[in-house]
């Protein structure tokens, strides 16, 4: 789902479309084009509840904040000459602005448009911003309610997506807790998927031209790329939205008088991952100006909605069910005791897996990101 829009074509992209207002949209492969009542929508990705043509139609009507769950980008070229960049409720990709006012999501520019903003672009590449508030009114939840709410969100996401998706499903089991969680929910709703036991990257025209640029996006060093159109399930944002990120989780605990480094034991899943580096300074930086627990909750949400990991690459679409601010908004309302158990040993993930398919634990490694393939 890579793109660049500007006054000239991006020569590192394989596809170029001259828009009605004279701007040029350059993209990787996998985009679709729809004519909607004489106006054009260029779109790629998926929404949980709708087929892609319906998403394109809804993008021409969505004049307020993004509302569709999923992982897509759409350029709606309106008769008034404006281009409206529409996307899923939780924008999965960055937006960089360059010196020449072109925008893209591959090469870092001179400015970055944060994820709580959505934009419109006129023929002079002037950008209008609107804001979408990702926060809720935070109230602490009982531990059982946290797990119940998370389970309901994830079940709804899988069920609705699998109802509308028609592409082949592929899952690579990394040995980590997030792919275990993905597998438990996927297998609950369908048996029609392929488990990958290999790494594969097709050297497509876009990949060959941009291999070095893609390396700046960490999670494009940890993916597969196929020539045909497929869905690759991804555990993107699992650490962050399930509150296992050592810095944000450590900050939440520190605010409540708990030092994560005093609580870790060698038998904990997160032991090696957290112990390998002292993050105390980073943890203290987050909480230093927080005058209430809700201020800290909002800061953590704001940090992680801007952590973009997997959008799409050519014809390989990434299904990213954990890229959902509802999950994070729920987890930051958990009790300090539950956040501690989750932070050191992925306790919440374990409870979710136990609900649906405890057999998935057989592939889980002892420690996160340490000899992760030991039980595959």
C-alpha positions in Angstrom: 0.0 0.0 0.0 2.8 2.3 -0.9 2.1 5.5 -2.7 3.4 9.0 -3.7 1.2 11.9 -4.9 2.8 14.9 -6.4 3.1 17.0 -9.5 5.4 14.5 -11.2 5.5 10.7 -11.2 7.7 8.9 -8.7 10.2 6.9 -10.9 10.7 4.3 -8.2 7.0 3.2 -8.4 5.7 0.9 -11.2 2.2 2.4 -11.6 1.3 6.0 -12.4 -2.1 7.6 -12.6 -2.8 11.2 -13.7 -5.7 12.5 -11.6 -8.4 14.9 -12.8 -6.7 17.9 -11.1 -3.4 17.2 -12.8 -1.6 15.6 -9.8 0.1 12.2 -10.4 -0.5 9.2 -8.1 2.3 6.7 -8.1 1.8 3.3 -6.4 3.0 -0.2 -5.9 1.0 -3.1 -7.3 -2.3 -4.3 -5.9 -4.4 -1.1 -6.2 -7.9 -1.2 -7.6 -9.8 1.6 -9.4 -13.5 2.3 -9.2 -15.7 4.8 -11.0 -18.3 6.1 -8.5 -20.9 8.3 -10.1 -18.3 9.9 -12.4 -15.7 10.3 -9.7 -12.7 8.0 -9.3 -11.4 6.1 -6.3 -8.0 4.4 -6.2 -8.0 2.0 -3.3 -6.0 -0.9 -1.7 -6.4 -3.0 1.3 -9.5 -4.2 3.2 -12.2 -3.2 5.6 -13.5 -5.7 8.1 -17.1 -5.5 7.3 -17.3 -4.6 3.6 -16.0 -5.8 0.2 -13.5 -3.4 -1.4 -15.9 -1.9 -3.9 -18.3 -1.0 -1.1 -15.4 0.5 0.8 -14.7 2.7 -2.2 -18.3 3.9 -2.4 -18.3 4.7 1.3 -15.1 6.7 1.0 -17.0 9.1 -1.3 -19.5 9.7 1.4 -17.3 9.8 4.5 -16.9 13.5 5.2 -16.3 13.1 8.9 -13.7 11.2 10.8 -12.7 7.7 9.5 -15.0 5.0 10.8 -14.3 1.8 9.0 -12.2 -0.9 10.8 -9.5 -2.5 8.7 -6.4 -1.6 6.9 -6.8 0.3 3.7 -5.9 3.5 1.8 -8.1 5.3 -0.8 -7.6 8.4 -2.9 -11.0 9.8 -3.7 -10.7 12.2 -6.7 -13.6 14.6 -6.4 -15.2 16.8 -9.1 -14.2 19.9 -7.2 -10.5 19.1 -7.9 -9.7 18.0 -4.4 -8.2 14.6 -3.6 -9.4 13.1 -0.4 -7.0 10.6 1.3 -9.3 8.2 3.1 -8.2 5.3 5.3 -9.3 2.9 8.0 -10.1 4.2 11.4 -6.7 3.2 12.7 -4.4 4.5 10.0 -1.8 1.8 9.4 0.7 3.9 7.5 2.8 7.1 8.0 2.3 10.2 5.8 5.5 12.0 5.0 5.5 15.5 3.3 8.5 16.4 1.1 10.1 19.7 0.3 8.2 19.8 -3.1 5.0 19.2 -1.1 4.5 15.7 -2.5 3.4 13.2 0.0 4.1 9.5 0.4 4.5 6.7 2.9 7.8 5.2 1.8 10.6 7.8 2.0 10.8 10.0 5.1 10.3 13.7 4.3 10.6 17.0 6.1 7.3 16.7 7.9 5.1 13.9 9.3 1.3 14.0 9.5 0.3 12.3 12.8 -2.1 9.4 12.8 -4.9 11.4 14.5 -5.1 13.6 11.4 -6.7 12.8 8.1 -6.1 15.0 5.0 -7.4 16.5 1.8 -5.1 17.7 -1.0 -5.8 20.4 -3.6 -4.3 20.7 -7.1 -1.5 22.9 -5.6 -0.6 20.2 -3.1 -2.0 22.4 -0.3 -3.0 20.0 2.5 -6.1 20.5 4.7 -6.1 18.7 8.1 -9.0 17.3 10.1 -8.6 15.5 13.4 -9.9 12.2 14.6 -9.8 11.8 18.4 -8.6 8.2 19.3 -9.3 8.5 23.0 -12.2 7.4 25.2 -13.3 8.3 28.7 -11.0 6.1 30.6 -12.3 4.3 33.7 -10.5 1.3 35.3 -12.0 -2.0 34.4 -12.3 -5.2 36.3 -9.8 -7.8 35.1 -12.4 -10.2 33.8 -14.1 -7.3 31.9 -10.8 -6.5 30.3 -10.4 -10.0 28.9 -14.1 -10.3 27.9 -13.9 -6.9 26.0 -10.7 -7.9 24.2 -12.2 -11.3 23.3 -15.3 -9.6 21.9 -13.3 -7.1 19.8 -11.0 -9.8 18.3 -13.8 -12.2 17.6 -15.8 -9.5 15.8 -12.7 -8.6 13.8 -12.0 -12.1 12.6 -15.6 -13.1 12.0 -16.4 -10.0 9.9 -13.1 -10.0 8.0 -13.4 -13.7 7.1 -17.0 -13.2 6.0 -16.0 -10.6 3.4 -12.5 -11.9 2.4 -12.1 -14.1 -0.7 -8.3 -14.3 -0.9 -6.1 -17.2 0.2 -5.0 -17.0 3.8 -1.4 -17.6 4.9 0.1 -17.6 8.4 3.7 -17.8 9.4 4.1 -19.1 13.0 7.1 -17.3 14.4 7.0 -19.0 17.8 5.9 -15.7 19.5 2.8 -15.1 21.6 1.1 -12.9 19.0 1.2 -15.5 16.3 -0.1 -18.0 18.8 -3.0 -15.7 19.5 -3.6 -15.1 15.8 -3.6 -18.9 15.2 -6.1 -19.6 18.0 -8.6 -17.1 16.6 -8.1 -18.0 13.0 -8.5 -21.7 13.6 -11.7 -20.9 15.6 -13.4 -19.3 12.6 -11.9 -21.2 9.6 -9.7 -24.2 8.7 -9.1 -22.9 5.2 -5.6 -21.4 5.6 -2.0 -22.3 4.9 0.7 -22.5 7.6 4.0 -21.3 6.2 7.2 -23.1 7.2 9.4 -21.0 5.0 10.4 -17.4 4.3 9.6 -16.1 0.8 10.1 -12.7 -0.8 9.2 -12.3 -4.5 11.5 -9.7 -6.1 8.7 -7.6 -7.7 9.5 -4.5 -9.7 8.6 -2.3 -6.7 10.6 -4.4 -4.2 13.7 -4.4 -6.4 13.7 -0.6 -6.8 12.9 0.1 -3.1 14.6 -2.7 -1.2 16.9 -0.3 0.6 14.1 2.2 1.4 11.9 -0.5 2.8 14.6 -1.4 5.3 13.8 1.8 7.2 10.4 0.2 8.1 11.5 -2.5 10.5 8.5 -4.8 9.9 9.2 -5.0 6.1 12.4 -6.9 7.1 10.1 -9.4 8.7 7.5 -10.3 6.1 6.8 -12.4 3.1 6.0 -11.2 -0.4 4.1 -13.2 -3.0 3.5 -12.6 -6.7 -0.2 -13.6 -6.4 -2.9 -11.8 -4.3 -2.9 -13.3 -0.8 -3.7 -12.4 2.8 -0.8 -12.7 5.2 -1.8 -12.6 8.8 0.3 -10.3 10.9 0.7 -9.8 14.7 1.6 -6.2 14.2 1.1 -4.0 17.2 0.6 -7.0 19.5 3.3 -5.8 21.9 2.1 -2.3 21.9 -1.7 -2.6 22.0 -1.7 -5.5 24.4 0.6 -3.5 26.8 3.7 -5.7 26.5 5.8 -2.9 25.1 8.5 -2.5 27.8 8.5 1.3 27.8 4.8 2.1 27.9 4.0 -0.9 30.1 6.9 0.0 32.4 5.6 3.6 32.5 2.1 2.5 33.5 3.6 0.3 36.2 6.1 2.9 37.4 3.2 5.4 37.8 1.5 2.9 40.1 4.7 2.4 42.2 5.9 -0.8 40.5 9.4 -1.2 38.9 9.2 -3.8 36.1 12.9 -4.7 36.6 12.2 -5.8 40.1 9.4 -8.1 39.1 10.9 -10.0 36.2 11.9 -13.6 36.8 13.8 -16.0 34.4 10.7 -18.1 33.9 8.7 -15.1 32.5 8.1 -15.0 28.7 9.3 -11.3 28.5 12.3 -11.8 30.7 15.1 -11.8 28.1 13.5 -9.2 25.9 13.1 -6.7 28.7 16.4 -7.5 30.6 18.6 -7.1 27.5 18.4 -3.3 27.8 17.8 -0.8 30.7 14.9 1.3 29.7 14.5 3.2 33.0 15.3 6.5 31.4 12.8 6.1 28.7 10.1 5.0 31.2 10.8 8.0 33.4 10.6 10.4 30.3 7.0 9.2 29.6 5.7 9.8 33.1 7.6 12.9 34.0 4.8 15.4 33.0 1.7 13.2 33.6 -0.4 14.7 36.3 -3.0 11.9 36.3 -3.4 8.3 35.3 -5.7 9.4 32.4 -3.0 11.8 31.1 -0.6 8.9 31.0 -3.2 6.6 29.3 -3.7 9.2 26.6 0.0 9.7 26.1 0.5 5.9 25.6 -2.4 5.7 23.2 -1.0 8.7 21.2 2.5 7.1 21.0 1.2 3.8 19.7 -1.3 5.0 17.2 1.7 6.6 15.5 3.7 3.3 15.5 3.1 2.0 12.0 4.2 -1.5 11.4 2.5 -3.5 8.6 0.4 -2.0 5.9 0.5 -3.8 2.5 3.2 -4.6 0.0 2.3 -5.1 -3.7 -0.2 -8.0 -3.9 0.5 -9.3 -0.4 -2.2 -7.8 1.9 -1.5 -7.9 5.6 -4.4 -8.7 7.9 -3.6 -6.8 11.1 -6.3 -7.5 13.6 -4.3 -6.2 16.6 -3.8 -2.8 14.9 -7.0 -1.6 16.7 -7.0 1.2 19.2 -10.0 -0.4 20.9 -7.6 -3.0 22.2 -5.1 -0.5 23.6 -7.9 1.7 25.0 -9.1 -1.4 26.9 -5.7 -2.5 28.1 -4.7 0.9 29.5 -7.8 0.6 31.7 -6.7 -2.7 33.3 -5.6 -2.9 36.9 -1.9 -2.4 37.6 -1.8 -6.1 38.8 -3.2 -7.3 35.4 -0.8 -5.0 33.5 2.1 -6.5 35.5 1.1 -10.1 34.7 0.6 -9.2 31.1 3.8 -7.2 30.9 6.1 -10.0 32.3 4.4 -13.1 31.0 1.7 -12.2 28.4 -1.0 -13.3 30.8 -3.9 -11.7 28.9 -2.8 -13.3 25.7 -2.6 -16.7 27.4 -6.2 -16.3 28.8 -7.4 -15.5 25.3 -5.7 -18.5 23.7 -7.0 -20.8 26.4 -10.5 -19.7 25.6 -10.3 -20.9 22.0 -7.4 -23.2 21.3 -4.9 -24.2 24.0 -3.2 -26.5 21.5 -1.6 -23.3 20.1 0.7 -23.1 23.1 2.7 -26.0 21.7 4.6 -23.7 19.4 5.3 -20.9 21.9 9.0 -20.2 22.6 10.2 -19.9 26.2 11.2 -16.2 25.8 10.1 -13.5 23.4 12.6 -13.1 20.4 15.1 -15.6 21.9 15.4 -18.9 20.0 11.8 -18.3 18.9 11.7 -21.3 16.6 12.6 -23.9 19.3 9.1 -25.4 19.5 7.9 -25.1 15.9 
